[in-house]
Amino acid sequence: MKETPDNFSKFFFFYLPWTIPIIVTFLTYPFYPIIGNPNMIWLPLILIYWGTIWIYTLGYRKMRGGVFYKERFKPTLKLKGKYLWLQYLLTYGPLIYGIPLFILNYALDPNISIRMYALFAITAIINGPTEEVFWRACMDDAGKNAGISERGRLIFAPIAFAFWHTAFVIHLFPWGSGWWTFYGSILLMTWSSGIIWLWVMHRSERLVPQCVYHACANFLSVFPMMIVSVMNFYF
C-alpha cells in the first residue's frame, strides 16, 4: 500500500536523519587503505556526507515537492519578518569576532598555503548551502508536512543536525582523554547553530543569508580547525 504524505514525511523527519552518521561513518572506513594518508580521510568523509544528504533532499523533493521555494532562496542578504534586529544579530553578528579570530589563528600562520585557503573556500562554499538546504529547508518541510508544530521542528531538527557530526568526530579526532569533551563541544556548537539558523528561517522565510553566513563560518573556523588544528595537516 502506498504511504500517505503524512507517514512518508514523518518517517523522513524522525528516522531518516539518524541514518546519515551511520552511513558516513561506515562508508568512510574502506577509504583508509585507498587514500594511504589518514590525514586525508576528511575528503571521502565529506564527499559521502554531501552525496547522502543531496540524495535525501532530491528524493524528498521528488516525492513531496517543496524545499526550493522562490522566497526561501531569493538572492538577497536581507532578512524580513518579526524580531528583525535579532535575526541580523544572530546571522551576521558572529562575523564580528569570527574574522579577527581567523586572522589571529590561521591567517598569520606562514605554513598555510594558498592551496589550503582555496580548499577552505571551495569546501565552505559547497558545505554551507548544502547543509542549509537539507537540515533547514528539507527537514522543516518534512516536519511541516508530517504535522509537526514549529516548536517541535525547532527542537528536533537541530538535534539531528548536531548528531550527524558524530561521524566527523569518530574519524577526525583521535580517541583519548579529551575525546568526550571535544565531542560534547561539537554537539553543543552545532545544536545551537542549528536552532539559530532554523529560527531565522521561520521568522524571515529566507535561507540565503544563513547559507552565506554558514559558508563564512566554515571558511573562518570549521575547515581550518578540522584540517590544521585537529589533523595538523599542511600541504
N, C-alpha and C positions, 0 to 999 in steps of 0.2 A: 504493500500500500504506500502510495506517495505521501511523504510527510507534509504537514501543513506548514505554512511560512513561520508560524509561531514555534513549532517544535524544532525546525531546522535552525532558526535564529537562536533559540535557547541553547541548543547543542553547540552552535558556533561560539556563542558568547561565553558560556560557562565551562565548556570542556575542551574545545579545540586549542585555546591558548596554552594549556598545560602540556600539550604535545610538543610545543616549539623547543623548550630547553632539552627535552628528551631527544628529539630528532637532531638538533645541533650538536649536542654532547656526543652522541654515539656515531654520527656520520663523520665527525671530525677525527676520531681516532685512527681510521685507516690512512689518513694523510701523513701521519708521523713518519713512517718509513719512506714515503714518496718524496716529501719535501726535504728530508735529511736534517735540516737545521730546525730544532724545536722552537727557536725564536721566531720562526716564520709561520707558526701554526695559526696565528690570528687571521691569516689571509684566507685559508679554506674555511675557517670557522665563520667569518663574517659573510663570505660568499654563500655558504649553506644557509645562513640565517636570512639573508636578503631573499634568496630564492624561495625559501619556505614561506615567508610572510607575504611575498608577492603572489605566490600560488594561492594562498588562502584568500588574499584580498580579491584577486581577479575571479576566483571561484565563487566568492560570496556575491560579487558584483554580477556575475552571470546568473546566479540562482535567484537573487533577490533585488538586484538593481541598487540604485543609490550610490553612496560613497563619494562620487566625484560631482558634487553639486556645484553649479556655477558660482553661487555666492560664497560657498565654502572655499573655493580655490580662486577667488578673484585676485588678480595680480596686484596686490597693494599691501603696503606695510601698515596701513591704517586699521585701527580696530573700531568697533562700534558697540552700542548697547549700554546696559547698565554698568555702574562701577567702572567707568571708562578709565579714570585715573589709576585705579588699582590694576586694571588689565595692562596698561602701559608699564606700570612699575614692575609687575611680575614678569612681563615678557621681555622687556628691554633693560630693566634696571640692573640685572646681574652683569651686564657688559661693563658697568662702571668699575667693578673690581676684577672682572674676568680678563679684560685686556691688560691691565697692569701686571696681574699675576702671570699671564702668559709671557710678557716681556721679561719679568724677573726670573721665571723658572725655565723658560725654553729659548726665547729669542736671543738671550745673551750667551747661550751655550754654543761655543765655537764648533762642537762636534756634530751639531745638527746641520746636515747638508741641505742644499736647495732641493734635491730629490726627495728628501724626507718631508720638507714643507709641502712639496707638491703632492706627496702621498697623503699627508694630513688633510689637505684641501679637497682632494678628489673623494676620499672616503667620507669626509664630513658632508660634502655636497650631496652624496648619494644617501648616506645613512639618515641624515636629518629628515628629509621629506619622506623617505621610505618608512621610517618608524611612525611618523605623524599620520601618514595615510592609513596604516594598519591599526596602530594602537589607539588612535584618537578617532579618525573618521569611520573606519570599517567596524571597529568594536562598538562605537557608540550607535551606529546604525543597527547593528545586530541586536544590541541591548534594547534599543527603542522598539524594533520590530518584535522582539520577544516579550514586550510589555513591561520591561524593567523601568522603574522610575529614574528621573535624572539623578537623584541622590544615590540610588543603587548603582547606576552606571559609573558615577563619580567615585564610588567606594571600590567597586570590584575591578574595573578595567586597569587602574593604576597598580593594583596588587599583582595582577597577572603580568603587567609590563615589567614590574620590578623583578618578578620571579624568573623571567626568561634569562636574566643576567647570571643565573646560576651556572649556565654553560660557559659563560665568559670567565667566571672566577675559577671554575674547575680546570680549564685548560690554560689560563694565562697567569694564574697566581699560584706559586709553589706551595705545597702543603707544609705547614709549620705552625708554630705557636701563635702567629698573628693572623692565621687564615680566617678564623671566625670573626675577628674584628674587621678585617677587610671586607668579608662577605656581608656582614651587617651594615657596614658603611655604604656599600654599593646598593644594597636593598633600600636603605633609608633615602639615599640621594635620588635614586631612580623612581621610587614610590612618590616622593614629594614632588619631583618634576612632573610625573605623570598626572598627579592631581591638578597642579597649576595649569598645565597646558590643556587638559580636558576642560577645566573650569572656564578658561578663557574662551575656548571654542563654544562652550554652551552659552556664554554671555554674548559673544560677538558674531557667532555663526560663521566665523572665518578661521582658516587654518594656515594660510601663507605666512603670517607673522611668526607663528610658532615654528613653522618649517625653517624659516630664516634663522631665528634665534637658536633652534636646536642644532642646525648646521654650524653656527658660530661657536656654540658650546663644545661641540665635538672637535672643532679645529683648535680652539683655545685651550682645552683641558683634557677631554676624554682620550683622543687618539695619541697625543703626546705622552699622557700619563701611561697609557697602555704599552706603547712601543718603547718609550725612553725610560720612564721611571720604574715601571714594573718589570719589563723584559730586558732593559738595558741594552737595547738593540740599535746599533747605528749602521748606516750604510751610505 
